[in-house]
């Protein structure tokens, strides 16, 4: 959409002849201001085409624009004569007027036909002056002009926001579902087939019950019971519950002693009492074994054989109970180790689930970034800063230009000496400082967007280092900035990496 005919005064308001001074043409500057407003309004109409905006503010100040939107309300003449007059007139806004002056007096012409004739004469002759009269344009209502400029600035902000939104909408990436269509194309059919096979016979309720029971068994066997056992052994008086019955073992031992003592008194009455008591206390059945071997040869001593067999069975029972007690004590001494070993499958399962979710969210669905990726991005930005500072830290002076036989003394040496600085006081140029601030802004964005990945003291210290690096705490030289980078790499664990790319805090426990 183009409503205005831009005048030919653009670019003629300021001139400078060779060897002369700058000449300012006030009339041309006024016309340039008017034409600039025409161009701005015309570009705004072009930008708002299709957005539903029909008229800009203060449309009544511009006759041609008003006729375009509201029709020929104030037109003069008819047919081609009126159109030619409108196409050739200056189309001055209401806050500007054309002054007609002659050799004797000056008068303000408000007639649109006079203004059209003057504009036609100025365009055809290339000047607005003739022998008898001349014309000039002035701004008659500065307050109206300032109001229109303010309204146009607000319209520009609105249109810029609309254009930014429209262009960013075109640059917006596709949804995650469309970017990961291959996962949907493979995962949905496979998942549907697996669910169908699992729920084909018994239905989904049975499958959920089986799944819940398996999870409950895993939790009870590998999480709940080991933790309760460790807690009871370490923090309670009862400690570990014994598997064997220690009282039954003691009763068995006492019964065996009485049986041996009674048998010795019956078959060896002449044996000293001290020896009988010693054999009974030590539960020595060597004499019983010898007597058993002799008695088993004669069938008439069957009662004696049965009695000695019962004594031997009691001895075997005592040995079995003692073995069980020893095993119980061994298990008690290794209870914590076994319980921790029982929890190992659950820990491995949780780690596998965690890695699977990390892969699913970070790598496939791209939901955020992992801690390692965030640290790597921060290190890459710091590396770019260090590259910039190293290249600007006391570089060699440029070579002297060739004179090509000129006999005039060159001023390049003096300029080079003036631009050279001592290594300790060298600072960045404006362009390099702007690039440094962009890198620092990127580091601050990483810290702010991923602040939950850093400790509070690390965030505070890194923010202070970045402020010193940007010169917000005072002027700094390039060498000082390099020292700040070295200090950051030496102080913060996430800045340290080995050749494999694994951070030090994953290798050395407690370094993070």
PEWO-V801826 format. One record per residue. PSI is psi in radians with two decimals (NA if undefined). OMEGA is omega in degrees with one decimal (NA if undefined). NEAR is the number of other ideal C-beta (glycine too) atoms within 12 Angstrom. Layout:
psi->PSI omega->OMEGA near->NEAR
psi->PSI omega->OMEGA near->NEAR
This chain:
psi->2.17 omega->176.4 near->21
psi->2.02 omega->-176.6 near->16
psi->-0.68 omega->-170.9 near->28
psi->2.71 omega->167.1 near->32
psi->1.88 omega->-175.4 near->20
psi->2.39 omega->-174.4 near->24
psi->3.02 omega->-178.7 near->31
psi->0.25 omega->-177.7 near->19
psi->-0.09 omega->-176.7 near->29
psi->2.20 omega->177.2 near->18
psi->0.06 omega->-177.3 near->16
psi->0.18 omega->-176.1 near->20
psi->-0.47 omega->-178.7 near->23
psi->2.34 omega->178.4 near->17
psi->2.77 omega->-179.4 near->15
psi->1.91 omega->178.1 near->11
psi->2.70 omega->-179.9 near->9
psi->2.17 omega->179.2 near->6
psi->-0.03 omega->-177.9 near->5
psi->-3.02 omega->179.9 near->8
psi->2.93 omega->-178.7 near->10
psi->2.30 omega->-179.6 near->10
psi->2.25 omega->-179.3 near->14
psi->2.20 omega->178.8 near->15
psi->1.87 omega->-175.8 near->19
psi->-0.67 omega->179.7 near->17
psi->-0.75 omega->178.2 near->29
psi->-0.59 omega->177.1 near->26
psi->-0.65 omega->176.3 near->24
psi->-0.77 omega->178.7 near->32
psi->-0.59 omega->177.7 near->35
psi->-0.66 omega->178.0 near->26
psi->-0.75 omega->178.9 near->29
psi->-0.76 omega->-178.3 near->37
psi->-0.55 omega->176.7 near->30
psi->-0.69 omega->176.7 near->25
psi->-0.67 omega->177.1 near->38
psi->-0.80 omega->-178.6 near->35
psi->-0.74 omega->-178.9 near->22
psi->-0.78 omega->-179.5 near->27
psi->-0.65 omega->179.2 near->41
psi->-0.74 omega->178.9 near->27
psi->-0.60 omega->176.2 near->25
psi->-0.66 omega->175.6 near->35
psi->-0.67 omega->177.5 near->29
psi->-0.70 omega->-179.2 near->20
psi->-0.53 omega->-177.9 near->25
psi->0.12 omega->178.9 near->24
psi->2.12 omega->-178.1 near->18
psi->-0.14 omega->179.7 near->14
psi->-0.03 omega->177.6 near->19
psi->-0.07 omega->179.7 near->10
psi->2.18 omega->-177.5 near->21
psi->-0.84 omega->-175.1 near->17
psi->2.51 omega->173.9 near->23
psi->2.87 omega->177.9 near->35
psi->2.63 omega->178.0 near->25
psi->0.77 omega->176.9 near->26
psi->-0.38 omega->179.8 near->27
psi->-0.27 omega->179.8 near->21
psi->-0.25 omega->-175.3 near->31
psi->1.94 omega->-175.7 near->34
psi->-0.79 omega->-178.1 near->31
psi->-0.72 omega->179.0 near->34
psi->-0.67 omega->178.5 near->32
psi->-0.71 omega->177.4 near->25
psi->-0.56 omega->-178.4 near->25
psi->-0.68 omega->-176.6 near->24
psi->-0.57 omega->-172.2 near->21
psi->0.07 omega->178.0 near->17
psi->3.06 omega->-177.4 near->9
psi->1.45 omega->-178.4 near->19
psi->-0.61 omega->-175.2 near->12
psi->0.37 omega->-174.9 near->17
psi->2.63 omega->179.2 near->22
psi->2.56 omega->178.8 near->23
psi->-3.00 omega->-178.3 near->17
psi->2.72 omega->171.4 near->11
psi->-2.45 omega->-174.4 near->12
psi->-0.43 omega->-179.2 near->10
psi->-0.78 omega->179.1 near->17
psi->-0.74 omega->-179.6 near->20
psi->-0.70 omega->178.5 near->18
psi->-0.70 omega->179.1 near->19
psi->-0.74 omega->-180.0 near->29
psi->-0.56 omega->-179.5 near->32
psi->-0.41 omega->-177.5 near->19
psi->-0.28 omega->-176.9 near->25
psi->2.83 omega->-176.9 near->34
psi->-0.36 omega->-179.5 near->42
psi->0.99 omega->-178.4 near->36
psi->2.50 omega->176.2 near->40
psi->3.02 omega->-177.3 near->37
psi->-0.40 omega->-179.7 near->25
psi->0.20 omega->177.0 near->26
psi->2.59 omega->179.7 near->33
psi->2.73 omega->177.3 near->29
psi->2.23 omega->-179.1 near->38
psi->2.15 omega->175.6 near->27
psi->2.22 omega->-178.6 near->28
psi->2.57 omega->175.5 near->23
psi->-2.95 omega->-179.9 near->16
psi->-0.41 omega->-176.9 near->11
psi->-0.71 omega->-174.8 near->8
psi->3.07 omega->178.4 near->12
psi->2.50 omega->-180.0 near->17
psi->2.64 omega->-179.6 near->17
psi->2.12 omega->-179.2 near->20
psi->2.07 omega->177.3 near->26
psi->-0.04 omega->-178.9 near->16
psi->2.25 omega->-178.1 near->18
psi->-0.53 omega->179.1 near->27
psi->-0.65 omega->176.7 near->22
psi->-0.71 omega->179.3 near->25
psi->-0.66 omega->177.9 near->31
psi->-0.72 omega->178.6 near->32
psi->-0.68 omega->179.2 near->27
psi->-0.72 omega->179.3 near->34
psi->-0.71 omega->178.9 near->32
psi->-0.71 omega->179.2 near->22
psi->-0.64 omega->179.8 near->25
psi->-0.65 omega->-178.2 near->31
psi->-0.71 omega->-177.7 near->21
psi->-0.69 omega->-176.1 near->14
psi->-0.23 omega->-177.4 near->15
psi->0.09 omega->179.2 near->12
psi->2.74 omega->179.6 near->20
psi->0.32 omega->-178.7 near->31
psi->2.52 omega->171.0 near->19
psi->-2.91 omega->-174.6 near->19
psi->-0.57 omega->-172.6 near->9
psi->-0.61 omega->-173.6 near->13
psi->2.85 omega->177.0 near->25
psi->2.83 omega->-179.6 near->24
psi->2.65 omega->177.0 near->34
psi->2.72 omega->-177.5 near->30
psi->2.34 omega->178.1 near->37
psi->2.81 omega->174.3 near->25
psi->1.96 omega->-172.8 near->30
psi->-0.43 omega->-177.4 near->22
psi->1.56 omega->-176.8 near->18
psi->-0.58 omega->179.5 near->15
psi->-0.73 omega->177.1 near->13
psi->-0.67 omega->178.1 near->23
psi->-0.77 omega->-179.3 near->26
psi->-0.65 omega->177.2 near->16
psi->-0.72 omega->179.3 near->19
psi->-0.70 omega->178.7 near->33
psi->-0.73 omega->178.6 near->25
psi->-0.75 omega->179.4 near->16
psi->-0.66 omega->179.1 near->24
psi->-0.67 omega->177.5 near->31
psi->-0.71 omega->176.0 near->19
psi->-0.68 omega->177.0 near->18
psi->-0.66 omega->178.1 near->28
psi->-0.74 omega->178.4 near->22
psi->-0.72 omega->179.4 near->15
psi->-0.79 omega->-178.2 near->22
psi->-0.63 omega->177.3 near->28
psi->-0.70 omega->177.6 near->18
psi->-0.70 omega->177.8 near->16
psi->-0.76 omega->178.2 near->22
psi->-0.69 omega->178.5 near->22
psi->-0.75 omega->178.8 near->15
psi->-0.73 omega->-179.1 near->15
psi->-0.74 omega->-179.1 near->17
psi->-0.64 omega->176.6 near->13
psi->-0.53 omega->176.5 near->12
psi->-0.61 omega->177.1 near->11
psi->-0.55 omega->-179.2 near->11
psi->-0.04 omega->-178.7 near->10
psi->2.31 omega->-179.5 near->11
psi->2.81 omega->178.4 near->12
psi->2.84 omega->-178.8 near->12
psi->2.78 omega->-179.8 near->12
psi->-0.55 omega->179.1 near->17
psi->-0.71 omega->178.7 near->17
psi->-0.57 omega->177.6 near->13
psi->-0.49 omega->-179.2 near->15
psi->0.75 omega->-177.8 near->21
psi->-0.55 omega->-178.2 near->15
psi->-0.59 omega->176.3 near->12
psi->-0.71 omega->178.4 near->21
psi->-0.72 omega->-178.1 near->19
psi->-0.55 omega->-179.9 near->13
psi->-0.73 omega->-172.5 near->14
psi->-0.68 omega->-176.9 near->19
psi->-0.86 omega->178.2 near->16
psi->-0.72 omega->-180.0 near->13
psi->-0.78 omega->178.6 near->14
psi->-0.73 omega->179.2 near->15
psi->-0.68 omega->179.4 near->14
psi->-0.75 omega->179.6 near->14
psi->-0.77 omega->179.0 near->14
psi->-0.66 omega->179.0 near->17
psi->-0.75 omega->-179.4 near->15
psi->-0.63 omega->-178.8 near->13
psi->-0.54 omega->-176.9 near->19
psi->0.15 omega->-175.9 near->18
psi->-0.75 omega->-173.3 near->13
psi->-0.86 omega->-172.1 near->11
psi->-0.18 omega->179.6 near->13
psi->3.00 omega->-176.0 near->14
psi->-0.55 omega->-179.4 near->15
psi->-0.73 omega->178.3 near->12
psi->-0.71 omega->178.2 near->15
psi->-0.71 omega->178.0 near->20
psi->-0.67 omega->177.8 near->16
psi->-0.78 omega->178.7 near->14
psi->-0.75 omega->179.9 near->18
psi->-0.76 omega->179.5 near->16
psi->-0.69 omega->179.2 near->14
psi->-0.69 omega->177.4 near->14
psi->-0.75 omega->178.0 near->16
psi->-0.67 omega->178.3 near->18
psi->-0.70 omega->178.3 near->15
psi->-0.75 omega->178.7 near->17
psi->-0.72 omega->179.8 near->23
psi->-0.72 omega->-178.3 near->20
psi->-0.76 omega->-174.4 near->17
psi->-0.57 omega->-171.4 near->20
psi->-0.08 omega->-179.2 near->25
psi->-1.02 omega->-171.0 near->25
psi->-0.97 omega->-177.2 near->20
psi->-0.77 omega->176.7 near->22
psi->-0.71 omega->-179.4 near->28
psi->-0.73 omega->178.6 near->22
psi->-0.71 omega->179.5 near->22
psi->-0.76 omega->177.8 near->29
psi->-0.69 omega->179.3 near->24
psi->-0.77 omega->-179.4 near->18
psi->-0.67 omega->-178.0 near->20
psi->-0.58 omega->-174.6 near->25
psi->-0.60 omega->-168.0 near->16
psi->0.11 omega->178.3 near->12
psi->2.81 omega->179.9 near->13
psi->-0.50 omega->-177.9 near->8
psi->-0.63 omega->179.4 near->13
psi->-2.59 omega->-177.3 near->17
psi->2.45 omega->178.4 near->25
psi->2.22 omega->-178.5 near->18
psi->2.56 omega->177.6 near->20
psi->-0.74 omega->-177.5 near->17
psi->2.85 omega->178.9 near->23
psi->1.80 omega->-178.0 near->15
psi->-0.54 omega->179.0 near->19
psi->-0.68 omega->177.2 near->13
psi->-0.65 omega->177.7 near->19
psi->-0.76 omega->-180.0 near->24
psi->-0.67 omega->177.0 near->17
psi->-0.69 omega->178.4 near->17
psi->-0.71 omega->179.5 near->28
psi->-0.77 omega->179.4 near->26
psi->-0.72 omega->178.3 near->19
psi->-0.69 omega->178.8 near->24
psi->-0.70 omega->178.3 near->34
psi->-0.75 omega->180.0 near->28
psi->-0.69 omega->179.0 near->21
psi->-0.73 omega->179.0 near->30
psi->-0.73 omega->-179.7 near->40
psi->-0.74 omega->179.3 near->28
psi->-0.69 omega->-179.6 near->22
psi->-0.69 omega->179.4 near->35
psi->-0.68 omega->179.9 near->33
psi->-0.50 omega->-178.6 near->20
psi->-0.73 omega->-174.0 near->21
psi->-0.34 omega->178.9 near->25
psi->1.26 omega->-177.1 near->21
psi->-0.45 omega->-178.5 near->12
psi->-0.06 omega->-179.8 near->11
psi->2.42 omega->179.0 near->20
psi->2.60 omega->-177.6 near->13
psi->-0.64 omega->179.8 near->15
psi->-0.69 omega->178.9 near->11
psi->-0.68 omega->177.5 near->19
psi->-0.76 omega->-179.6 near->26
psi->-0.66 omega->179.5 near->19
psi->-0.79 omega->178.5 near->17
psi->-0.61 omega->178.9 near->27
psi->-0.71 omega->-179.8 near->30
psi->-0.65 omega->179.4 near->18
psi->-0.05 omega->-179.9 near->18
psi->0.87 omega->179.3 near->32
psi->2.05 omega->-178.6 near->23
psi->0.42 omega->179.1 near->29
psi->-0.73 omega->177.8 near->16
psi->-0.60 omega->178.4 near->26
psi->-0.67 omega->179.6 near->35
psi->-0.75 omega->179.6 near->19
psi->-0.78 omega->178.9 near->15
psi->-0.59 omega->180.0 near->27
psi->-0.67 omega->178.4 near->26
psi->-0.65 omega->-179.8 near->17
psi->-0.66 omega->-175.8 near->16
psi->-0.47 omega->-176.7 near->24
psi->-0.22 omega->178.6 near->18
psi->-0.35 omega->-176.6 near->13
psi->2.21 omega->-175.3 near->14
psi->-0.41 omega->-179.2 near->10
psi->-0.18 omega->176.1 near->10
psi->0.60 omega->-176.5 near->18
psi->-0.66 omega->179.8 near->14
psi->-0.65 omega->177.6 near->14
psi->-0.65 omega->178.5 near->24
psi->-0.75 omega->179.8 near->22
psi->-0.71 omega->-179.6 near->15
psi->-0.76 omega->178.9 near->23
psi->-0.58 omega->176.6 near->32
psi->-0.68 omega->178.5 near->23
psi->-0.63 omega->176.9 near->23
psi->-0.72 omega->178.4 near->35
psi->-0.67 omega->176.5 near->26
psi->-0.66 omega->176.7 near->20
psi->-0.64 omega->177.8 near->29
psi->-0.72 omega->177.6 near->30
psi->-0.69 omega->177.1 near->18
psi->-0.71 omega->178.1 near->23
psi->-0.71 omega->179.3 near->28
psi->-0.69 omega->178.4 near->20
psi->-0.76 omega->178.6 near->18
psi->-0.63 omega->176.9 near->27
psi->-0.68 omega->177.8 near->23
psi->-0.70 omega->178.5 near->16
psi->-0.69 omega->178.3 near->22
psi->-0.72 omega->178.3 near->25
psi->-0.74 omega->176.9 near->19
psi->-0.66 omega->178.4 near->17
psi->-0.74 omega->177.7 near->22
psi->-0.66 omega->176.8 near->18
psi->-0.74 omega->177.4 near->17
psi->-0.63 omega->178.3 near->22
psi->-0.65 omega->179.0 near->23
psi->-0.40 omega->179.6 near->15
psi->0.38 omega->-176.3 near->18
psi->-0.80 omega->-177.7 near->28
psi->-0.72 omega->179.5 near->22
psi->-0.75 omega->-179.5 near->18
psi->-0.64 omega->178.7 near->20
psi->-0.69 omega->176.6 near->28
psi->-0.69 omega->176.1 near->20
psi->-0.60 omega->177.2 near->17
psi->-0.48 omega->178.7 near->25
psi->-0.19 omega->-177.3 near->26
psi->-0.80 omega->177.6 near->17
psi->-0.67 omega->178.7 near->19
psi->-0.70 omega->178.6 near->26
psi->-0.75 omega->178.4 near->18
psi->-0.70 omega->178.6 near->15
psi->-0.75 omega->178.8 near->19
psi->-0.71 omega->178.3 near->18
psi->-0.69 omega->178.0 near->14
psi->-0.72 omega->177.8 near->14
psi->-0.70 omega->178.8 near->14
psi->-0.79 omega->178.1 near->16
psi->-0.66 omega->178.4 near->16
psi->-0.75 omega->178.4 near->15
psi->-0.67 omega->176.6 near->18
psi->-0.76 omega->177.4 near->21
psi->-0.68 omega->-177.4 near->17
psi->-0.75 omega->-174.6 near->20
psi->-0.77 omega->-173.6 near->19
psi->-0.79 omega->-173.9 near->20
psi->-0.81 omega->-173.8 near->19
psi->-0.97 omega->-178.0 near->21
psi->-0.25 omega->178.6 near->20
psi->0.78 omega->176.4 near->20
psi->1.66 omega->-178.4 near->16
psi->-2.92 omega->-179.4 near->19
psi->2.65 omega->176.9 near->22
psi->2.97 omega->-179.2 near->23
psi->-0.69 omega->-179.4 near->23
psi->-0.71 omega->179.1 near->22
psi->-0.67 omega->178.7 near->23
psi->-0.79 omega->178.2 near->27
psi->-0.68 omega->178.9 near->34
psi->-0.71 omega->177.7 near->23
psi->-0.73 omega->179.1 near->25
psi->-0.73 omega->179.1 near->40
psi->-0.64 omega->178.2 near->27
psi->-0.69 omega->178.1 near->20
psi->-0.73 omega->176.5 near->32
psi->-0.61 omega->177.0 near->38
psi->-0.70 omega->176.7 near->22
psi->-0.70 omega->177.5 near->22
psi->-0.73 omega->-179.1 near->38
psi->-0.66 omega->176.0 near->27
psi->-0.80 omega->-179.5 near->19
psi->-0.77 omega->-177.4 near->30
psi->-0.64 omega->179.2 near->34
psi->-0.69 omega->179.6 near->19
psi->-0.36 omega->179.9 near->20
psi->0.06 omega->-178.2 near->26
psi->1.68 omega->176.1 near->26
psi->1.02 omega->176.6 near->20
psi->2.77 omega->178.1 near->19
psi->2.70 omega->179.8 near->10
psi->2.63 omega->179.9 near->15
psi->2.69 omega->179.6 near->12
psi->2.68 omega->179.9 near->9
psi->2.43 omega->179.6 near->14
psi->2.67 omega->177.5 near->13
psi->2.45 omega->-177.8 near->9
psi->-0.30 omega->-179.8 near->13
psi->0.79 omega->173.1 near->8
psi->0.09 omega->-179.1 near->6
psi->2.43 omega->179.9 near->11
psi->-0.11 omega->179.4 near->7
psi->2.47 omega->178.2 near->9
psi->2.41 omega->-178.2 near->9
psi->2.46 omega->179.1 near->15
psi->0.09 omega->-177.3 near->14
psi->-0.60 omega->179.9 near->19
psi->-0.73 omega->178.8 near->17
psi->-0.71 omega->178.8 near->12
psi->-0.67 omega->178.7 near->14
psi->-0.72 omega->179.1 near->17
psi->-0.57 omega->-179.8 near->12
psi->-0.59 omega->-177.2 near->11
psi->-0.37 omega->180.0 near->14
psi->2.48 omega->178.2 near->17
psi->2.81 omega->176.2 near->21
psi->2.62 omega->-177.2 near->11
psi->-0.59 omega->-176.4 near->17
psi->-0.43 omega->-176.0 near->15
psi->0.17 omega->-178.7 near->15
psi->2.32 omega->178.9 near->25
psi->2.94 omega->-178.5 near->24
psi->2.63 omega->174.0 near->31
psi->3.08 omega->-177.6 near->17
psi->-0.72 omega->-179.9 near->10
psi->-0.79 omega->179.4 near->12
psi->-0.63 omega->177.5 near->24
psi->-0.67 omega->175.8 near->24
psi->-0.71 omega->176.8 near->15
psi->-0.70 omega->177.5 near->23
psi->-0.74 omega->179.8 near->37
psi->-0.58 omega->176.0 near->23
psi->-0.75 omega->177.7 near->19
psi->-0.71 omega->179.2 near->32
psi->-0.68 omega->176.6 near->35
psi->-0.66 omega->177.1 near->19
psi->-0.71 omega->176.7 near->23
psi->-0.72 omega->179.5 near->38
psi->-0.62 omega->176.1 near->26
psi->-0.71 omega->177.9 near->18
psi->-0.76 omega->179.9 near->31
psi->-0.70 omega->-176.6 near->34
psi->-0.78 omega->-177.5 near->19
psi->-0.47 omega->-178.0 near->17
psi->0.69 omega->-175.6 near->26
psi->-0.39 omega->177.9 near->18
psi->-0.22 omega->177.4 near->15
psi->-0.13 omega->-177.8 near->26
psi->2.63 omega->174.2 near->27
psi->2.80 omega->-175.9 near->17
psi->-0.70 omega->179.3 near->13
psi->-0.59 omega->176.4 near->12
psi->-0.72 omega->177.4 near->26
psi->-0.77 omega->-179.1 near->24
psi->-0.76 omega->-178.2 near->16
psi->-0.71 omega->179.2 near->21
psi->-0.69 omega->177.4 near->37
psi->-0.68 omega->177.7 near->25
psi->-0.70 omega->178.0 near->21
psi->-0.70 omega->178.3 near->35
psi->-0.64 omega->176.7 near->35
psi->-0.72 omega->176.0 near->21
psi->-0.66 omega->-179.8 near->24
psi->-0.61 omega->179.2 near->39
psi->-0.11 omega->-178.8 near->28
psi->0.28 omega->179.8 near->21
psi->-0.28 omega->177.6 near->17
psi->0.15 omega->-178.9 near->16
psi->2.82 omega->-179.9 near->11
psi->2.43 omega->178.9 near->16
psi->2.57 omega->176.0 near->27
psi->3.04 omega->-179.0 near->25
psi->-0.69 omega->178.9 near->34
psi->-0.67 omega->176.7 near->23
psi->-0.68 omega->177.8 near->26
psi->-0.67 omega->176.0 near->36
psi->-0.64 omega->176.5 near->30
psi->-0.62 omega->176.8 near->21
psi->-0.73 omega->177.8 near->32
psi->-0.75 omega->178.5 near->36
psi->-0.70 omega->178.4 near->21
psi->-0.70 omega->178.2 near->20
psi->-0.75 omega->179.3 near->33
psi->-0.46 omega->-179.3 near->24
psi->-0.44 omega->-171.0 near->14
psi->-0.79 omega->-168.7 near->19
psi->2.30 omega->-177.4 near->33
psi->-0.63 omega->-177.4 near->26
psi->-0.14 omega->175.5 near->34
psi->-0.16 omega->-177.3 near->32
psi->2.23 omega->177.1 near->24
psi->2.70 omega->174.3 near->24
psi->-3.13 omega->-175.0 near->12
psi->-0.45 omega->179.4 near->8
psi->-0.12 omega->-179.2 near->9
psi->0.11 omega->179.6 near->15
psi->2.21 omega->179.6 near->16
psi->2.69 omega->-179.5 near->26
psi->-0.56 omega->-177.1 near->23
psi->-0.18 omega->174.4 near->22
psi->-0.24 omega->179.7 near->20
psi->-0.81 omega->-178.2 near->17
psi->1.92 omega->-179.9 near->13
psi->2.41 omega->177.6 near->9
psi->-0.08 omega->-180.0 near->9
psi->-0.34 omega->178.7 near->15
psi->NA omega->NA near->20
